Amino acid sequence: MSKVQFNLKNTTSNTKTAIMTTFCFKGQRIRLSSGMSIPPKYWNNKTKTAREILEFNDGTYINERLNKISSKINSIYNQHLLHSTLPDNESLKQEIKESINHEDTITISKSFWNYFEEFIDYKKTHLTDVKDYHNSLRKHIVNTEKKIGKKCTINGLRDQQNGFIDSFNHYLHYEAIGVSGAKGMSLNTIGKQHKNIKVFLNWCFDKEICDRFSLKHIVTEQEEIESIYLTKEEIELIIKYKPKTDFERIVKDLFLIGCETGLRFSDFTALNNDHIINNQIHFRPKKTKGNLNNKVIIPISQLVKSIVQYNNNDFPIYGKNTLVDFNSVIRDMAKELKINQKIQNHRKVNGKYTRTSHYKYELLSSHTCRRTFCTQKFLDGMPVEAIMKFSGHKTSRAFMRYLRLDSEVVALKYKSFF
């Protein structure tokens, strides 16, 4: 029998002490340095490994290196046994030492957070807004680390049983604070965090930071919620609405431009007359600024043309007002217009299904413009592939999931078949 074991050179040291490697085989023993050191308080003498805890950042790296050293020693020894070439102790020790030193020169290990920061920097060159990764995902991973008292690692994300993902799921389902202020996030929000982790891991795979592994245990959970879009009758009500203030007029006009173009809030509030070329809007959406092929060309509808003409042949200027301001005004406007259809949603939060009921005007937002555009163009018979050119969806499957056709839309679209 052969055995590799690790011990500290000085267990009572107040500073770092060397981690020694001991290899026992056939009643003999070889002892040499592992090339690493550690403060004794961070060493687990029972498991002969470093403690992987929050206050000690090097624990994971040290254990990975010890595992590699152990595997390398066993591999060298077994090869000698297989070919009956086992050398004397001093020669074997030298061979092991050279192998370990060579491994040190070609292996550079970084922590999860080192790679995460590189990932964020990469995303910043391709996206205008990286808060889903930089803020949300980071916050939830850090909070999970604090909850379990253990650092997140790529190996931990790979483990399918009792790994970091299990702890992450439990935190999101039962501990994270949702938009209502209560504990537990919705399935769609949890699913979004899972999707973001997959994006990070696929980046790691592409950069060859680690070997590719299955992500089937990171389930992107989703549940359907009632899609909010405006009917043509409701759009007509907004067109006829008489604004009480200049700001109301700006919000009204921009909301209608959003419904006519399918652009996001950050894009339709950035339009100016320089974007009008040959009676078309030529624009590069901010969300995908790193993609050189993301330019969209949108024909100017009669409604958009009339709004531009009314604004001295330019688009309304939104100024420094916020998205919250925009949503607040459009909801007040819709309330006054009695856009008050009851909308019910069933959602699973904190392991329990709940039912919520809202008036339609309460759920209106800048994003309603984009969904209204896609839905109305679909109902008008525009091919899905053409709508996707404006919406930016890459696959029809993703587009149809975004549209989330409810029974009413399906009935309206296909009533001629009955």
N, C-alpha and C positions, 0 to 999 in steps of 0.2 A: 504494500500500500504506500502511496505517496500523498503528501499533504502540504499545501501552501498556507501559511498563516502570517498575520501581521501583528506586531506589537510595538509599543513605544520604547524608545531608547531610555528615556528618563520620565517615569510616571509622576514624579513629584515636581517637575520643572514648573516655574511660574511663567515661562515664555514658551515659544515653540520648541518642540523636540522632534527628532527624526523618527519616521515610521520605518521600522526594520522589517525586512522580509525573511522569513524562515521557511526553508524547504526541507522536509523530512522524507527520506526514501530508503528502504531496505536497511533500517537501523542506523542510517547515517543522516547528517544534518549539514546544510549550507546556510549561512546567514550573511545577508548583505543589505545595504540601504535601498529603500524604494525610491530614493531621490526626492521624497516629499517630507514635510514636517507639519506639525499641528500642535496647538495648545492642548495639554492633557484634558482640560475641562470639556473639550469638544470631541473627545474620543470615547466611544462606547466599548468598554473592555469586554463585555459579554459577547457582542457580535463581531468584535475586532474590526469595526468600521467607524468612519466619521459620522458624527451626528448631523443629519440633514434638518437643520432648524433655521428659523428666520434670522437669528442674530449671527449665524455663521454662514457666510455666502459660499465658502469653498467646499462645503461638505459633499455636495453632489459630484463636483469635479474630482475630488480626492477618491471617492468610492469608485467612480468610473475608471480612474487610472489603476486603482488596486485590482479591480476585476480584470483589466487588460494584462497587468503583470502576472496575475495568477494563471490566466489562460495561456500566456506566452511561455511560462515556466513548464506547465503541464504539457504543452505542445512539444517543446524541445525534448523533455524527458521521454515522452511516449514515442517520439520519432527514433530516439536512440534505442529504446527497448525493442521497437519493431525491427530495426536493422542490426540489433546486437552490437551496437557501437558505443555503449555507455563508457565515457571517459572517466578519468580519476576526478576526485572532488574539486581540486583546484581548477582543472581545465573546464569542468562543467560550470563552476561558479563564474569563470571568466566569460564563457559563452553566454550565460544568462545575463550577466552584467552588460555586455556589449549589445545584446538584443534589446534590453530595457532602455539603454541610452539612445539607441537608434530610434526606438519608438518615441522617445521624448522629442527628438528632433523633427519628426514628421507629423506629430499629433498636437494640434492646438485646440483646446476645448474652451468654449465660452459658455457663460450661463444663459439660461432661457431669456433673461431680460436684455442681455447684450444683443442677442439675435432679434428680439422684439424691437429694440430701438432701431436697428438696421432696417427692419421691415417697415417701420413708420416712416423713416427717411425715404425709403423707396416709394412708398405710397404717396408721399407729399409731392413727388415729381410726376405723378400720374393723376392725382385727384386734387380738386380744390379743397374739398372738405374731408378730413380724415378723422373727425371726432368719433365716429363709430368704433374705430380702432384705438385712437390715441387717448380718448376719454373713457367711453363706455366699457369696452372690452378690458382695458387696462384696470379700471376701477374694480370690476367684478372679479378679475383674477387675483388682484391684490387682496381684496376682502376675503376671498376663499382661502388664500395663503394664511391670513391672520386667523381665520376660523379654525383651520386644522393644524396651524403651527408648523407648516412645512412648505418649502419653496416649490413653485411650479417648475417642472423640467419637461423637456421633450419626451424623455422616457416615461415620465408620469402621464403625459397625454396619450402615449401609445398603449399603456396598460388598459386592458379591457375589463378587468375585474379589480375593484378596490383601488383604481387609479385616480388620478386627479380629476378626470371628467366626472366620476361618480360624486365626488365632493362638490365639484362645480355645479352639477345639476341640483343637488340638494340645496345648496346655497341659493340658487336662482329661484327654485320652486318655493322655498319656505323662509328664507332669511332676507333676500334682497328687497329693498323698498320699491314698490311699484309706483305708477303715476298717481294712484289714489292716495298714497301715503301709507298704505297698509303693507304688511309683509307678504311677499310672494308676487312674482311677475307673471304676466300672461304667457300662454304657450307661444304666441307669435314673437314676443320679445325674447323669450328664451331661445326660440329657433334662430332668431337673428344673431344672438351671441354665438351659437354653435356654428352658424354659417361663417361668421367672422374668424373663429378659431380655425376652421377648415381652410379659409383663404390664407391665413398665416402659415399653416402647416404645408400647404401646397407650394407656397413660396419657398419654404425650407427644402422641400423635395427638389424643386427646380434649381435651387442654388447648391444642391448636393451637400447641404448642411448635415443631413441625416439620411439614412436609407428610407425609401418609401415604405409605408406600412398602411394597413387597412384603416379606414376612417368610419367603418360601419357602426361603431359604438358611439359615434358623435352624431346623434340623430337630430336633424333639423325639423323640429316639431312645428306644426302649423295647424291652425283652425280657421275655418272660414268665418269672416265677420261681414255684416251687411255692407255692401258697397254703396258709397255715397256719390251720386252723380246727379246733375240737374237734367230735367226733361226740357224739351224745346219750349214748352209752355212756361216753365219756371225761368228759363233764360230770357224769354220775352218780357216777363215781369221785371227782371233786373234792367233790361234795356230801357223800359219805359219809366223806371224809377227816377224821381226828381231829387237830386242830391241837395242836402241842406247846407253843406259847407264845401269849400274847395277840396279839402282832403277826402271827403266822401266821394266827390266826383272823380278824383284820381284813383281811389280804390276801386270804384265801380268800373271805370274804363280799363284798368289793368286786369281786373278779374275777367272781364269779357275778352280781353286780348289773350289771356291764358286759356280760356275755353275755346278760342278760335285757332290757337297755335299748338297747344299741347306742351308748351314750354314749362319748365319749373319756375317757381317764384324767383329764384336767384337770377334766372335768365330773362323772364319777361319784364322784370323791373330794371334790367340793364340795357334794354333796347333803346336805340336812338336812330335818327334818320340816316346815319352812315350805314346802317344794316339793310337799308332798302336799296335793292339793285334790280332794275327791270321789273318793277312791280312785284318783287319777291323779297322775303326776309332771308338774308344770308347770315348765319350765326353759328358760333362754336360753343356748345353748352359747357358751362364751367365745371360741371361734375366730372367730365371726362376730358379735361384740358390736355392730358398727356397723350391722347390718341389723335394723331394727325389726320385721321380719316373720319373724325366725328362731326364734321361740318354738316349742318342741316340747311336745306333750302325749302322754305314754306311759302306757298302762294298767299298773297294778301287777300283776305276775304273782303267783301263789300263792307261788313261791319267794322273791321279793323281799319280799312281805308277811311271810313267816315270819322272814326275816332282820331286818326292821325291828322286829317284835314282840320278837324275842330281844334286841335292843339298846335295850330300854326305849322302844319306839315311835319310834325315831330311826335314822338311817343311821350306820354305823360311821364313827368319826372317824380320818382318816389322819394328821393332825398334820403335823409338819415333815419326815417321811420323804420320801425322793426316789423318782423313777421307777426308778432303778437298784436301789434296795432292793426295790421292788415286784416287778420282773422277776426278780431273784435268788431271792426267796422262792417265787414261783410255779413257777419252773423246778425248784428243789429238790423242791417238792411233787410236781410231775409226774414227776420222775425216780423218786421213791420209789413212786409209783403205777404205774410201768412204762409210762408213755405214751411208748414208745420206738420207734415206727415209723421206719424209715429214710427220710429225705427227701433226694433228690438234686436239685441245681440245676446248670444249665449257664449260665455267664456269660462275657461277653466283656470282658476287662480288658487294657489295654496292647496292644490289637490282637490278642490271643490268646484263644481259647476255653478255659475251664477248667471242670472238674467238681468240685463240692464235695458232701460227704455229711455229714449231721447226723442225730442222733436228734431226734425231734419235740420232746421236752421242752427241748432246747437252743435251739429257735427260738421258744418261747412268750414272749409279752410282753403288756403291757397292750393292745396293738392287736389281739391275738388275740381279745379279747372282742368287739370291734366286728365283725370279720370272721365270727366264729362266729354272732353275732346275725343278720347279713344272710344268711349261707348257710343256717342252720337255718330261718329264716322263709321263705326261697325254697323249700326242700325241703318245708316244711309246706304250701305252696300259697298263701301270702300274695301278693297281687298286687304286682308290682315297684313300681308307683306308690305303694302304701301303705308299703312298706319304705323307699322314698326319703324319705317324710315324716319318718321317724325318723332316717335316716342323713344327711340333708341334701344328698344328691346332686341336682343340678339336672336332669340328663337321664338317660334310661334307658341311653343309650350309655355315659356316664361310670360309671354304676352297674355295668353288666355288665363293664366293663373293670376296675373295682375288685374285683368278685367273682371275676373270672378263673376261670370255671368249668373245672375240670379234668375229665378223663374219668370219674373216679369219681363226681363230683357229677352230671354229665349222666346217667350210667347209673342212679343212684339216683332222680333226678327223673323220668326218662321210661321207667322199666322197664315201666310198665303198657302201653306202646305195643307191646311185643314179646310 
